[in-house]
Amino acid sequence: MDFKKIAKIIACIAALCAIAAAAYFAIKKLTAKDEPEYFDDNDFFECDNELEIIEVANEAPAEEPKEEKKPAPKKKAAPKKKAE
């Protein structure tokens, strides 16, 4: 056998291996389970988780502003055309 024929056989085997690997990784990625990633809030900022309760004295309820009724705009009559 000559060198060119051996090189072609090796190239074909390498190409088949590459195609098989690409198909394997594509199937593996498409069928992978999506697991949710959970974060702990304490990792991002410090928090005492203690809320300060402030009592508010009895306040009068806020008055709602009254709506003023505006009369509907009057429609203007179209100008009449003069007959010639």
PDB file of N, CA, C and O in Angstrom, chain B, residues numbered from 101:
ATOM      1  N   MET B 101       0.848  -1.181   0.000  1.00  0.00           N
ATOM      2  CA  MET B 101       0.000   0.000   0.000  1.00  0.00           C
ATOM      3  C   MET B 101       0.888   1.236   0.000  1.00  0.00           C
ATOM      4  O   MET B 101       1.973   1.256   0.581  1.00  0.00           O
ATOM      5  N   ASP B 102       0.397   2.242  -0.658  1.00  0.00           N
ATOM      6  CA  ASP B 102       1.172   3.468  -0.682  1.00  0.00           C
ATOM      7  C   ASP B 102       0.687   4.423   0.435  1.00  0.00           C
ATOM      8  O   ASP B 102      -0.343   4.196   1.070  1.00  0.00           O
ATOM      9  N   PHE B 103       1.442   5.457   0.638  1.00  0.00           N
ATOM     10  CA  PHE B 103       1.198   6.388   1.739  1.00  0.00           C
ATOM     11  C   PHE B 103      -0.133   7.122   1.597  1.00  0.00           C
ATOM     12  O   PHE B 103      -0.804   7.363   2.601  1.00  0.00           O
ATOM     13  N   LYS B 104      -0.535   7.486   0.367  1.00  0.00           N
ATOM     14  CA  LYS B 104      -1.771   8.231   0.160  1.00  0.00           C
ATOM     15  C   LYS B 104      -2.990   7.414   0.598  1.00  0.00           C
ATOM     16  O   LYS B 104      -3.922   7.955   1.193  1.00  0.00           O
ATOM     17  N   LYS B 105      -2.981   6.133   0.307  1.00  0.00           N
ATOM     18  CA  LYS B 105      -4.116   5.286   0.669  1.00  0.00           C
ATOM     19  C   LYS B 105      -4.216   5.139   2.190  1.00  0.00           C
ATOM     20  O   LYS B 105      -5.317   5.151   2.739  1.00  0.00           O
ATOM     21  N   ILE B 106      -3.099   5.003   2.860  1.00  0.00           N
ATOM     22  CA  ILE B 106      -3.078   4.896   4.318  1.00  0.00           C
ATOM     23  C   ILE B 106      -3.563   6.205   4.936  1.00  0.00           C
ATOM     24  O   ILE B 106      -4.320   6.175   5.906  1.00  0.00           O
ATOM     25  N   ALA B 107      -3.148   7.349   4.402  1.00  0.00           N
ATOM     26  CA  ALA B 107      -3.564   8.653   4.915  1.00  0.00           C
ATOM     27  C   ALA B 107      -5.073   8.852   4.754  1.00  0.00           C
ATOM     28  O   ALA B 107      -5.716   9.421   5.635  1.00  0.00           O
ATOM     29  N   LYS B 108      -5.641   8.389   3.639  1.00  0.00           N
ATOM     30  CA  LYS B 108      -7.088   8.511   3.416  1.00  0.00           C
ATOM     31  C   LYS B 108      -7.869   7.660   4.417  1.00  0.00           C
ATOM     32  O   LYS B 108      -8.901   8.091   4.932  1.00  0.00           O
ATOM     33  N   ILE B 109      -7.377   6.458   4.689  1.00  0.00           N
ATOM     34  CA  ILE B 109      -8.058   5.577   5.649  1.00  0.00           C
ATOM     35  C   ILE B 109      -8.039   6.192   7.052  1.00  0.00           C
ATOM     36  O   ILE B 109      -9.051   6.188   7.753  1.00  0.00           O
ATOM     37  N   ILE B 110      -6.879   6.718   7.452  1.00  0.00           N
ATOM     38  CA  ILE B 110      -6.758   7.358   8.769  1.00  0.00           C
ATOM     39  C   ILE B 110      -7.656   8.594   8.837  1.00  0.00           C
ATOM     40  O   ILE B 110      -8.274   8.839   9.873  1.00  0.00           O
ATOM     41  N   ALA B 111      -7.742   9.374   7.765  1.00  0.00           N
ATOM     42  CA  ALA B 111      -8.588  10.569   7.734  1.00  0.00           C
ATOM     43  C   ALA B 111     -10.068  10.190   7.845  1.00  0.00           C
ATOM     44  O   ALA B 111     -10.837  10.872   8.523  1.00  0.00           O
ATOM     45  N   CYS B 112     -10.462   9.101   7.178  1.00  0.00           N
ATOM     46  CA  CYS B 112     -11.863   8.646   7.261  1.00  0.00           C
ATOM     47  C   CYS B 112     -12.206   8.191   8.672  1.00  0.00           C
ATOM     48  O   CYS B 112     -13.283   8.502   9.181  1.00  0.00           O
ATOM     49  N   ILE B 113     -11.307   7.463   9.301  1.00  0.00           N
ATOM     50  CA  ILE B 113     -11.543   7.009  10.681  1.00  0.00           C
ATOM     51  C   ILE B 113     -11.647   8.208  11.625  1.00  0.00           C
ATOM     52  O   ILE B 113     -12.517   8.226  12.495  1.00  0.00           O
ATOM     53  N   ALA B 114     -10.779   9.205  11.470  1.00  0.00           N
ATOM     54  CA  ALA B 114     -10.815  10.409  12.320  1.00  0.00           C
ATOM     55  C   ALA B 114     -12.106  11.182  12.103  1.00  0.00           C
ATOM     56  O   ALA B 114     -12.684  11.705  13.056  1.00  0.00           O
ATOM     57  N   ALA B 115     -12.566  11.259  10.852  1.00  0.00           N
ATOM     58  CA  ALA B 115     -13.810  11.981  10.562  1.00  0.00           C
ATOM     59  C   ALA B 115     -14.999  11.268  11.184  1.00  0.00           C
ATOM     60  O   ALA B 115     -15.888  11.919  11.734  1.00  0.00           O
ATOM     61  N   LEU B 116     -15.033   9.935  11.106  1.00  0.00           N
ATOM     62  CA  LEU B 116     -16.125   9.176  11.714  1.00  0.00           C
ATOM     63  C   LEU B 116     -16.137   9.343  13.236  1.00  0.00           C
ATOM     64  O   LEU B 116     -17.204   9.454  13.840  1.00  0.00           O
ATOM     65  N   CYS B 117     -14.961   9.359  13.851  1.00  0.00           N
ATOM     66  CA  CYS B 117     -14.867   9.580  15.303  1.00  0.00           C
ATOM     67  C   CYS B 117     -15.357  10.978  15.677  1.00  0.00           C
ATOM     68  O   CYS B 117     -16.033  11.148  16.692  1.00  0.00           O
ATOM     69  N   ALA B 118     -15.020  11.975  14.864  1.00  0.00           N
ATOM     70  CA  ALA B 118     -15.457  13.349  15.128  1.00  0.00           C
ATOM     71  C   ALA B 118     -16.975  13.479  15.011  1.00  0.00           C
ATOM     72  O   ALA B 118     -17.609  14.151  15.824  1.00  0.00           O
ATOM     73  N   ILE B 119     -17.551  12.837  14.004  1.00  0.00           N
ATOM     74  CA  ILE B 119     -19.010  12.880  13.827  1.00  0.00           C
ATOM     75  C   ILE B 119     -19.709  12.184  14.988  1.00  0.00           C
ATOM     76  O   ILE B 119     -20.729  12.669  15.478  1.00  0.00           O
ATOM     77  N   ALA B 120     -19.167  11.049  15.435  1.00  0.00           N
ATOM     78  CA  ALA B 120     -19.752  10.322  16.561  1.00  0.00           C
ATOM     79  C   ALA B 120     -19.670  11.152  17.844  1.00  0.00           C
ATOM     80  O   ALA B 120     -20.617  11.185  18.629  1.00  0.00           O
ATOM     81  N   ALA B 121     -18.538  11.816  18.050  1.00  0.00           N
ATOM     82  CA  ALA B 121     -18.387  12.645  19.255  1.00  0.00           C
ATOM     83  C   ALA B 121     -19.348  13.826  19.223  1.00  0.00           C
ATOM     84  O   ALA B 121     -19.935  14.169  20.249  1.00  0.00           O
ATOM     85  N   ALA B 122     -19.516  14.447  18.072  1.00  0.00           N
ATOM     86  CA  ALA B 122     -20.438  15.586  17.960  1.00  0.00           C
ATOM     87  C   ALA B 122     -21.871  15.135  18.221  1.00  0.00           C
ATOM     88  O   ALA B 122     -22.622  15.825  18.912  1.00  0.00           O
ATOM     89  N   ALA B 123     -22.254  13.987  17.677  1.00  0.00           N
ATOM     90  CA  ALA B 123     -23.604  13.472  17.898  1.00  0.00           C
ATOM     91  C   ALA B 123     -23.805  13.138  19.372  1.00  0.00           C
ATOM     92  O   ALA B 123     -24.871  13.417  19.919  1.00  0.00           O
ATOM     93  N   TYR B 124     -22.814  12.551  20.024  1.00  0.00           N
ATOM     94  CA  TYR B 124     -22.908  12.204  21.450  1.00  0.00           C
ATOM     95  C   TYR B 124     -23.113  13.450  22.299  1.00  0.00           C
ATOM     96  O   TYR B 124     -24.003  13.478  23.150  1.00  0.00           O
ATOM     97  N   PHE B 125     -22.299  14.482  22.079  1.00  0.00           N
ATOM     98  CA  PHE B 125     -22.420  15.700  22.889  1.00  0.00           C
ATOM     99  C   PHE B 125     -23.733  16.438  22.608  1.00  0.00           C
ATOM    100  O   PHE B 125     -24.314  17.026  23.521  1.00  0.00           O
ATOM    101  N   ALA B 126     -24.202  16.416  21.368  1.00  0.00           N
ATOM    102  CA  ALA B 126     -25.477  17.071  21.040  1.00  0.00           C
ATOM    103  C   ALA B 126     -26.634  16.366  21.744  1.00  0.00           C
ATOM    104  O   ALA B 126     -27.497  17.020  22.329  1.00  0.00           O
ATOM    105  N   ILE B 127     -26.651  15.042  21.690  1.00  0.00           N
ATOM    106  CA  ILE B 127     -27.718  14.290  22.357  1.00  0.00           C
ATOM    107  C   ILE B 127     -27.633  14.467  23.867  1.00  0.00           C
ATOM    108  O   ILE B 127     -28.659  14.611  24.531  1.00  0.00           O
ATOM    109  N   LYS B 128     -26.445  14.459  24.404  1.00  0.00           N
ATOM    110  CA  LYS B 128     -26.242  14.621  25.847  1.00  0.00           C
ATOM    111  C   LYS B 128     -26.751  15.991  26.308  1.00  0.00           C
ATOM    112  O   LYS B 128     -27.375  16.100  27.364  1.00  0.00           O
ATOM    113  N   LYS B 129     -26.485  17.034  25.517  1.00  0.00           N
ATOM    114  CA  LYS B 129     -26.900  18.384  25.888  1.00  0.00           C
ATOM    115  C   LYS B 129     -28.410  18.548  25.759  1.00  0.00           C
ATOM    116  O   LYS B 129     -29.025  19.199  26.604  1.00  0.00           O
ATOM    117  N   LEU B 130     -29.015  17.985  24.741  1.00  0.00           N
ATOM    118  CA  LEU B 130     -30.454  18.135  24.528  1.00  0.00           C
ATOM    119  C   LEU B 130     -31.279  17.348  25.536  1.00  0.00           C
ATOM    120  O   LEU B 130     -32.396  17.748  25.865  1.00  0.00           O
ATOM    121  N   THR B 131     -30.749  16.241  26.029  1.00  0.00           N
ATOM    122  CA  THR B 131     -31.514  15.403  26.944  1.00  0.00           C
ATOM    123  C   THR B 131     -31.139  15.621  28.405  1.00  0.00           C
ATOM    124  O   THR B 131     -31.656  14.916  29.272  1.00  0.00           O
ATOM    125  N   ALA B 132     -30.273  16.556  28.703  1.00  0.00           N
ATOM    126  CA  ALA B 132     -29.847  16.793  30.083  1.00  0.00           C
ATOM    127  C   ALA B 132     -30.997  17.367  30.895  1.00  0.00           C
ATOM    128  O   ALA B 132     -31.795  18.155  30.388  1.00  0.00           O
ATOM    129  N   LYS B 133     -31.076  16.967  32.153  1.00  0.00           N
ATOM    130  CA  LYS B 133     -32.104  17.494  33.050  1.00  0.00           C
ATOM    131  C   LYS B 133     -31.675  18.881  33.518  1.00  0.00           C
ATOM    132  O   LYS B 133     -30.517  19.107  33.870  1.00  0.00           O
ATOM    133  N   ASP B 134     -32.636  19.801  33.515  1.00  0.00           N
ATOM    134  CA  ASP B 134     -32.350  21.145  34.000  1.00  0.00           C
ATOM    135  C   ASP B 134     -32.616  21.176  35.500  1.00  0.00           C
ATOM    136  O   ASP B 134     -33.767  21.130  35.934  1.00  0.00           O
ATOM    137  N   GLU B 135     -31.565  21.252  36.277  1.00  0.00           N
ATOM    138  CA  GLU B 135     -31.713  21.318  37.720  1.00  0.00           C
ATOM    139  C   GLU B 135     -31.664  22.777  38.140  1.00  0.00           C
ATOM    140  O   GLU B 135     -30.752  23.502  37.743  1.00  0.00           O
ATOM    141  N   PRO B 136     -32.638  23.225  38.945  1.00  0.00           N
ATOM    142  CA  PRO B 136     -32.632  24.628  39.371  1.00  0.00           C
ATOM    143  C   PRO B 136     -31.450  24.897  40.299  1.00  0.00           C
ATOM    144  O   PRO B 136     -31.032  24.045  41.084  1.00  0.00           O
ATOM    145  N   GLU B 137     -30.938  26.098  40.177  1.00  0.00           N
ATOM    146  CA  GLU B 137     -29.818  26.499  41.007  1.00  0.00           C
ATOM    147  C   GLU B 137     -30.354  27.404  42.107  1.00  0.00           C
ATOM    148  O   GLU B 137     -30.930  28.457  41.836  1.00  0.00           O
ATOM    149  N   TYR B 138     -30.158  26.983  43.341  1.00  0.00           N
ATOM    150  CA  TYR B 138     -30.683  27.736  44.478  1.00  0.00           C
ATOM    151  C   TYR B 138     -29.595  28.623  45.052  1.00  0.00           C
ATOM    152  O   TYR B 138     -28.432  28.231  45.145  1.00  0.00           O
ATOM    153  N   PHE B 139     -30.002  29.839  45.439  1.00  0.00           N
ATOM    154  CA  PHE B 139     -29.081  30.789  46.031  1.00  0.00           C
ATOM    155  C   PHE B 139     -29.541  31.110  47.444  1.00  0.00           C
ATOM    156  O   PHE B 139     -30.737  31.126  47.734  1.00  0.00           O
ATOM    157  N   ASP B 140     -28.600  31.359  48.296  1.00  0.00           N
ATOM    158  CA  ASP B 140     -28.900  31.783  49.654  1.00  0.00           C
ATOM    159  C   ASP B 140     -28.730  33.293  49.699  1.00  0.00           C
ATOM    160  O   ASP B 140     -27.697  33.822  49.289  1.00  0.00           O
ATOM    161  N   ASP B 141     -29.747  33.983  50.196  1.00  0.00           N
ATOM    162  CA  ASP B 141     -29.684  35.449  50.235  1.00  0.00           C
ATOM    163  C   ASP B 141     -28.521  35.940  51.084  1.00  0.00           C
ATOM    164  O   ASP B 141     -27.985  37.019  50.831  1.00  0.00           O
ATOM    165  N   ASN B 142     -28.133  35.181  52.066  1.00  0.00           N
ATOM    166  CA  ASN B 142     -27.044  35.620  52.944  1.00  0.00           C
ATOM    167  C   ASN B 142     -25.701  35.617  52.220  1.00  0.00           C
ATOM    168  O   ASN B 142     -24.735  36.198  52.715  1.00  0.00           O
ATOM    169  N   ASP B 143     -25.626  34.981  51.071  1.00  0.00           N
ATOM    170  CA  ASP B 143     -24.391  35.010  50.295  1.00  0.00           C
ATOM    171  C   ASP B 143     -24.165  36.377  49.657  1.00  0.00           C
ATOM    172  O   ASP B 143     -23.026  36.743  49.366  1.00  0.00           O
ATOM    173  N   PHE B 144     -25.234  37.129  49.438  1.00  0.00           N
ATOM    174  CA  PHE B 144     -25.130  38.395  48.718  1.00  0.00           C
ATOM    175  C   PHE B 144     -25.043  39.610  49.639  1.00  0.00           C
ATOM    176  O   PHE B 144     -24.357  40.579  49.315  1.00  0.00           O
ATOM    177  N   PHE B 145     -25.730  39.569  50.783  1.00  0.00           N
ATOM    178  CA  PHE B 145     -25.695  40.707  51.685  1.00  0.00           C
ATOM    179  C   PHE B 145     -25.986  40.225  53.099  1.00  0.00           C
ATOM    180  O   PHE B 145     -26.622  39.193  53.311  1.00  0.00           O
ATOM    181  N   GLU B 146     -25.503  41.000  54.050  1.00  0.00           N
ATOM    182  CA  GLU B 146     -25.767  40.640  55.436  1.00  0.00           C
ATOM    183  C   GLU B 146     -27.128  41.164  55.831  1.00  0.00           C
ATOM    184  O   GLU B 146     -27.504  42.287  55.496  1.00  0.00           O
ATOM    185  N   CYS B 147     -27.856  40.335  56.545  1.00  0.00           N
ATOM    186  CA  CYS B 147     -29.187  40.734  56.974  1.00  0.00           C
ATOM    187  C   CYS B 147     -29.446  40.124  58.346  1.00  0.00           C
ATOM    188  O   CYS B 147     -29.212  38.936  58.567  1.00  0.00           O
ATOM    189  N   ASP B 148     -29.926  40.946  59.253  1.00  0.00           N
ATOM    190  CA  ASP B 148     -30.216  40.460  60.597  1.00  0.00           C
ATOM    191  C   ASP B 148     -31.530  39.703  60.645  1.00  0.00           C
ATOM    192  O   ASP B 148     -31.776  38.927  61.569  1.00  0.00           O
ATOM    193  N   ASN B 149     -32.371  39.928  59.649  1.00  0.00           N
ATOM    194  CA  ASN B 149     -33.702  39.339  59.603  1.00  0.00           C
ATOM    195  C   ASN B 149     -34.548  39.747  60.810  1.00  0.00           C
ATOM    196  O   ASN B 149     -35.479  39.038  61.192  1.00  0.00           O
ATOM    197  N   GLU B 150     -34.223  40.873  61.394  1.00  0.00           N
ATOM    198  CA  GLU B 150     -35.008  41.408  62.495  1.00  0.00           C
ATOM    199  C   GLU B 150     -35.670  42.686  62.003  1.00  0.00           C
ATOM    200  O   GLU B 150     -34.990  43.646  61.639  1.00  0.00           O
ATOM    201  N   LEU B 151     -36.982  42.696  61.993  1.00  0.00           N
ATOM    202  CA  LEU B 151     -37.707  43.857  61.519  1.00  0.00           C
ATOM    203  C   LEU B 151     -38.079  44.736  62.696  1.00  0.00           C
ATOM    204  O   LEU B 151     -38.491  44.246  63.747  1.00  0.00           O
ATOM    205  N   GLU B 152     -37.933  46.016  62.513  1.00  0.00           N
ATOM    206  CA  GLU B 152     -38.311  46.956  63.555  1.00  0.00           C
ATOM    207  C   GLU B 152     -39.759  47.370  63.321  1.00  0.00           C
ATOM    208  O   GLU B 152     -40.114  47.845  62.242  1.00  0.00           O
ATOM    209  N   ILE B 153     -40.580  47.188  64.331  1.00  0.00           N
ATOM    210  CA  ILE B 153     -41.999  47.513  64.209  1.00  0.00           C
ATOM    211  C   ILE B 153     -42.218  48.914  64.766  1.00  0.00           C
ATOM    212  O   ILE B 153     -41.869  49.204  65.911  1.00  0.00           O
ATOM    213  N   ILE B 154     -42.789  49.755  63.958  1.00  0.00           N
ATOM    214  CA  ILE B 154     -43.072  51.132  64.369  1.00  0.00           C
ATOM    215  C   ILE B 154     -44.575  51.289  64.426  1.00  0.00           C
ATOM    216  O   ILE B 154     -45.272  51.049  63.440  1.00  0.00           O
ATOM    217  N   GLU B 155     -45.080  51.698  65.596  1.00  0.00           N
ATOM    218  CA  GLU B 155     -46.510  51.905  65.727  1.00  0.00           C
ATOM    219  C   GLU B 155     -46.842  53.338  65.343  1.00  0.00           C
ATOM    220  O   GLU B 155     -46.130  54.273  65.708  1.00  0.00           O
ATOM    221  N   VAL B 156     -47.917  53.494  64.612  1.00  0.00           N
ATOM    222  CA  VAL B 156     -48.332  54.802  64.140  1.00  0.00           C
ATOM    223  C   VAL B 156     -49.568  55.213  64.940  1.00  0.00           C
ATOM    224  O   VAL B 156     -50.484  54.416  65.143  1.00  0.00           O
ATOM    225  N   ALA B 157     -49.577  56.453  65.383  1.00  0.00           N
ATOM    226  CA  ALA B 157     -50.736  56.963  66.123  1.00  0.00           C
ATOM    227  C   ALA B 157     -51.935  57.007  65.181  1.00  0.00           C
ATOM    228  O   ALA B 157     -51.783  57.002  63.960  1.00  0.00           O
ATOM    229  N   ASN B 158     -53.114  57.049  65.764  1.00  0.00           N
ATOM    230  CA  ASN B 158     -54.320  57.076  64.941  1.00  0.00           C
ATOM    231  C   ASN B 158     -54.317  58.321  64.073  1.00  0.00           C
ATOM    232  O   ASN B 158     -54.288  59.444  64.577  1.00  0.00           O
ATOM    233  N   GLU B 159     -54.346  58.119  62.809  1.00  0.00           N
ATOM    234  CA  GLU B 159     -54.351  59.227  61.868  1.00  0.00           C
ATOM    235  C   GLU B 159     -55.688  59.247  61.150  1.00  0.00           C
ATOM    236  O   GLU B 159     -56.322  58.213  60.942  1.00  0.00           O
ATOM    237  N   ALA B 160     -56.099  60.454  60.776  1.00  0.00           N
ATOM    238  CA  ALA B 160     -57.338  60.586  60.009  1.00  0.00           C
ATOM    239  C   ALA B 160     -57.080  60.030  58.611  1.00  0.00           C
ATOM    240  O   ALA B 160     -56.001  60.221  58.049  1.00  0.00           O
ATOM    241  N   PRO B 161     -58.057  59.356  58.066  1.00  0.00           N
ATOM    242  CA  PRO B 161     -57.839  58.825  56.714  1.00  0.00           C
ATOM    243  C   PRO B 161     -57.661  59.964  55.718  1.00  0.00           C
ATOM    244  O   PRO B 161     -58.278  61.022  55.843  1.00  0.00           O
ATOM    245  N   ALA B 162     -56.836  59.736  54.763  1.00  0.00           N
ATOM    246  CA  ALA B 162     -56.568  60.763  53.751  1.00  0.00           C
ATOM    247  C   ALA B 162     -57.837  61.009  52.936  1.00  0.00           C
ATOM    248  O   ALA B 162     -58.526  60.075  52.526  1.00  0.00           O
ATOM    249  N   GLU B 163     -58.122  62.280  52.714  1.00  0.00           N
ATOM    250  CA  GLU B 163     -59.314  62.635  51.944  1.00  0.00           C
ATOM    251  C   GLU B 163     -59.008  62.510  50.461  1.00  0.00           C
ATOM    252  O   GLU B 163     -57.946  62.908  49.983  1.00  0.00           O
ATOM    253  N   GLU B 164     -59.953  61.957  49.766  1.00  0.00           N
ATOM    254  CA  GLU B 164     -59.774  61.815  48.330  1.00  0.00           C
ATOM    255  C   GLU B 164     -60.143  63.127  47.655  1.00  0.00           C
ATOM    256  O   GLU B 164     -61.150  63.739  48.012  1.00  0.00           O
ATOM    257  N   PRO B 165     -59.348  63.571  46.688  1.00  0.00           N
ATOM    258  CA  PRO B 165     -59.693  64.821  45.995  1.00  0.00           C
ATOM    259  C   PRO B 165     -60.975  64.628  45.174  1.00  0.00           C
ATOM    260  O   PRO B 165     -61.168  63.607  44.514  1.00  0.00           O
ATOM    261  N   LYS B 166     -61.830  65.631  45.238  1.00  0.00           N
ATOM    262  CA  LYS B 166     -63.092  65.554  44.507  1.00  0.00           C
ATOM    263  C   LYS B 166     -62.851  65.924  43.051  1.00  0.00           C
ATOM    264  O   LYS B 166     -62.080  66.832  42.739  1.00  0.00           O
ATOM    265  N   GLU B 167     -63.513  65.219  42.193  1.00  0.00           N
ATOM    266  CA  GLU B 167     -63.383  65.491  40.770  1.00  0.00           C
ATOM    267  C   GLU B 167     -64.415  66.537  40.363  1.00  0.00           C
ATOM    268  O   GLU B 167     -65.594  66.434  40.700  1.00  0.00           O
ATOM    269  N   GLU B 168     -63.950  67.534  39.641  1.00  0.00           N
ATOM    270  CA  GLU B 168     -64.858  68.562  39.166  1.00  0.00           C
ATOM    271  C   GLU B 168     -65.399  68.139  37.808  1.00  0.00           C
ATOM    272  O   GLU B 168     -64.653  67.709  36.928  1.00  0.00           O
ATOM    273  N   LYS B 169     -66.705  68.269  37.658  1.00  0.00           N
ATOM    274  CA  LYS B 169     -67.309  67.896  36.388  1.00  0.00           C
ATOM    275  C   LYS B 169     -67.205  69.068  35.432  1.00  0.00           C
ATOM    276  O   LYS B 169     -67.654  70.174  35.731  1.00  0.00           O
ATOM    277  N   LYS B 170     -66.617  68.816  34.300  1.00  0.00           N
ATOM    278  CA  LYS B 170     -66.496  69.849  33.275  1.00  0.00           C
ATOM    279  C   LYS B 170     -67.566  69.581  32.230  1.00  0.00           C
ATOM    280  O   LYS B 170     -67.787  68.433  31.845  1.00  0.00           O
ATOM    281  N   PRO B 171     -68.229  70.629  31.770  1.00  0.00           N
ATOM    282  CA  PRO B 171     -69.251  70.407  30.743  1.00  0.00           C
ATOM    283  C   PRO B 171     -68.596  69.943  29.442  1.00  0.00           C
ATOM    284  O   PRO B 171     -67.474  70.340  29.127  1.00  0.00           O
ATOM    285  N   ALA B 172     -69.287  69.124  28.713  1.00  0.00           N
ATOM    286  CA  ALA B 172     -68.763  68.610  27.450  1.00  0.00           C
ATOM    287  C   ALA B 172     -68.615  69.766  26.467  1.00  0.00           C
ATOM    288  O   ALA B 172     -69.470  70.652  26.435  1.00  0.00           O
ATOM    289  N   PRO B 173     -67.556  69.779  25.668  1.00  0.00           N
ATOM    290  CA  PRO B 173     -67.380  70.873  24.709  1.00  0.00           C
ATOM    291  C   PRO B 173     -68.502  70.841  23.657  1.00  0.00           C
ATOM    292  O   PRO B 173     -68.927  69.783  23.192  1.00  0.00           O
ATOM    293  N   LYS B 174     -68.955  72.046  23.308  1.00  0.00           N
ATOM    294  CA  LYS B 174     -70.032  72.150  22.321  1.00  0.00           C
ATOM    295  C   LYS B 174     -69.472  71.953  20.920  1.00  0.00           C
ATOM    296  O   LYS B 174     -68.373  72.406  20.599  1.00  0.00           O
ATOM    297  N   LYS B 175     -70.255  71.267  20.097  1.00  0.00           N
ATOM    298  CA  LYS B 175     -69.824  71.045  18.726  1.00  0.00           C
ATOM    299  C   LYS B 175     -70.221  72.259  17.888  1.00  0.00           C
ATOM    300  O   LYS B 175     -71.335  72.773  17.986  1.00  0.00           O
ATOM    301  N   LYS B 176     -69.290  72.691  17.078  1.00  0.00           N
ATOM    302  CA  LYS B 176     -69.578  73.837  16.201  1.00  0.00           C
ATOM    303  C   LYS B 176     -70.226  73.344  14.928  1.00  0.00           C
ATOM    304  O   LYS B 176     -69.846  72.312  14.376  1.00  0.00           O
ATOM    305  N   ALA B 177     -71.207  74.094  14.471  1.00  0.00           N
ATOM    306  CA  ALA B 177     -71.884  73.721  13.243  1.00  0.00           C
ATOM    307  C   ALA B 177     -70.972  74.021  12.055  1.00  0.00           C
ATOM    308  O   ALA B 177     -70.238  75.009  12.062  1.00  0.00           O
ATOM    309  N   ALA B 178     -71.024  73.180  11.056  1.00  0.00           N
ATOM    310  CA  ALA B 178     -70.206  73.375   9.868  1.00  0.00           C
ATOM    311  C   ALA B 178     -70.729  74.584   9.105  1.00  0.00           C
ATOM    312  O   ALA B 178     -71.944  74.774   9.050  1.00  0.00           O
ATOM    313  N   PRO B 179     -69.869  75.411   8.512  1.00  0.00           N
ATOM    314  CA  PRO B 179     -70.336  76.566   7.763  1.00  0.00           C
ATOM    315  C   PRO B 179     -71.163  76.118   6.541  1.00  0.00           C
ATOM    316  O   PRO B 179     -70.829  75.149   5.859  1.00  0.00           O
ATOM    317  N   LYS B 180     -72.266  76.870   6.293  1.00  0.00           N
ATOM    318  CA  LYS B 180     -73.141  76.537   5.160  1.00  0.00           C
ATOM    319  C   LYS B 180     -72.557  77.086   3.883  1.00  0.00           C
ATOM    320  O   LYS B 180     -71.972  78.169   3.856  1.00  0.00           O
ATOM    321  N   LYS B 181     -72.727  76.321   2.826  1.00  0.00           N
ATOM    322  CA  LYS B 181     -72.232  76.755   1.517  1.00  0.00           C
ATOM    323  C   LYS B 181     -73.295  77.602   0.838  1.00  0.00           C
ATOM    324  O   LYS B 181     -74.487  77.313   0.933  1.00  0.00           O
ATOM    325  N   LYS B 182     -72.856  78.646   0.156  1.00  0.00           N
ATOM    326  CA  LYS B 182     -73.799  79.482  -0.579  1.00  0.00           C
ATOM    327  C   LYS B 182     -74.066  78.893  -1.950  1.00  0.00           C
ATOM    328  O   LYS B 182     -73.154  78.421  -2.630  1.00  0.00           O
ATOM    329  N   ALA B 183     -75.326  78.927  -2.345  1.00  0.00           N
ATOM    330  CA  ALA B 183     -75.687  78.413  -3.669  1.00  0.00           C
ATOM    331  C   ALA B 183     -75.419  79.494  -4.700  1.00  0.00           C
ATOM    332  O   ALA B 183     -75.671  80.666  -4.420  1.00  0.00           O
ATOM    333  N   GLU B 184     -74.929  79.159  -5.858  1.00  0.00           N
ATOM    334  CA  GLU B 184     -74.629  80.142  -6.887  1.00  0.00           C
ATOM    335  C   GLU B 184     -75.740  80.295  -7.857  1.00  0.00           C
ATOM    336  O   GLU B 184     -75.640  81.091  -8.791  1.00  0.00           O
TER     337      GLU B 184
END
